Amino acid sequence: MSVEQFYISGLEAGRRNATLVTLWKAAMALGVDAAALFAEGGHRPELPAKKKRAKR
């Protein structure tokens, strides 16, 4: 269930349009409900706290 980095880059730059499948994958990766990506009023969904990586 992965999306290529160049595809994400194209989305961010506005060169590509996201499909429903890609939006669903993004919501799953962010840990939010897919409907939260379409919330009205500019409400930004709260993202889960990032896990800190152990130093090597």
Sequence and secondary structure as in RCSB ss.txt:
>XXXX:A:sequence
MSVEQFYISGLEAGRRNATLVTLWKAAMALGVDAAALFAEGGHRPELPAKKKRAKR
>XXXX:A:secstr
    HHHHHHHHHTSS   HHHHHHHHHHHTS GGGGG STT              
